[in-house]
Amino acid sequence: QGAILSASGIVSLVAAGGLAEVGGWRGPFSLFLLALPMLGLVLFSAPAASRASVTPGASAVEAAPKGALLSQWPYYVMMVPMSIASYMTAAHLSFVLAGDGMVNPLTQSIVMAASMILNIVGSAYYARINARIGRRWVFVTILAVFAAADLLIGLIPNAVGSAIGCWVAGLAGGLMTPFFVNVILDRTPAQVHGRAVGLMYTTGFVGNFLNPFLITPLRTHIGNHPTFAAVGAAIAVAALIQAATKRSPVT
């Protein structure tokens, strides 16, 4: 699922850049019109749910142990800073590239879309990587790769460094989603899997929402590249602490 979403992201990012070049910054918002044919598919192809198919599910949810979701609060809380970190390039890279002289929207979108290739790789090979090094070290790897990406953008003050950092961040992003989905699924009963994963995405979107409010003031105060360097250094410290901790919260 993660790999397919990333593949579609390549198309949508490049399309958004082309639309911005033709129609200005409002152009990419026309992509939301794709919801209309999707609505048609849902209305005419999705089967109607019967009471027989709904009632057992509702009973199963009610039969789930109390506190099944509440007991996983550390992972949901962890999703917020992780999502803030993963949203760095999506929210701020266009400003960094523009500051480096790469102002063409289509060129920017191609640079950012290229990161999706490594995102696909990370998602597609998550299971193999997890089987080889274990869940704890996958988490350390995600943190380390995010740190490396931000440090590359922060310490190489030109568009080339920013592009390479963006691509590296794609690998961590590809690993991150299946990592947290599997952690949540393994730690919750089957009756609440739908709600458990839904809450995980909710807390992730909270992090995405907070990122501009937390990072933009810093970026406007100290500059584009220094901000990425500071965030990368903070994530690197988190990766070192996680690597040195004998009892990991994700094992």
Number of C-alpha atoms within 10 A of each C-alpha: 11 18 21 12 14 23 16 12 20 19 14 16 21 22 19 23 24 20 20 19 16 14 12 12 13 11 16 20 11 11 12 8 9 9 10 10 10 10 11 11 11 11 11 8 9 9 8 7 8 8 8 8 9 10 10 11 13 11 11 12 16 12 11 15 12 9 9 16 20 10 12 16 12 11 16 22 14 16 23 23 19 20 23 21 23 24 22 23 24 11 16 18 24 20 16 24 25 14 16 16 11 16 14 15 22 20 16 21 21 19 23 26 26 20 25 28 19 23 28 24 18 24 25 18 13 19 15 10 15 16 10 11 11 13 18 18 19 21 24 19 19 24 26 20 23 28 28 21 28 33 25 24 29 25 16 16 17 17 20 15 19 29 24 19 26 27 22 23 28 29 24 27 28 27 28 25 20 19 20 20 16 13 16 21 15 11 14 20 15 13 18 20 19 11 13 23 19 13 15 22 19 15 20 23 17 15 22 22 16 15 21 17 10 11 19 15 12 16 18 10 11 11 15 23 23 20 24 29 21 18 18 27 17 14 24 21 14 16 22 13 13 19 18 11 11 9 10 15 12 16 10
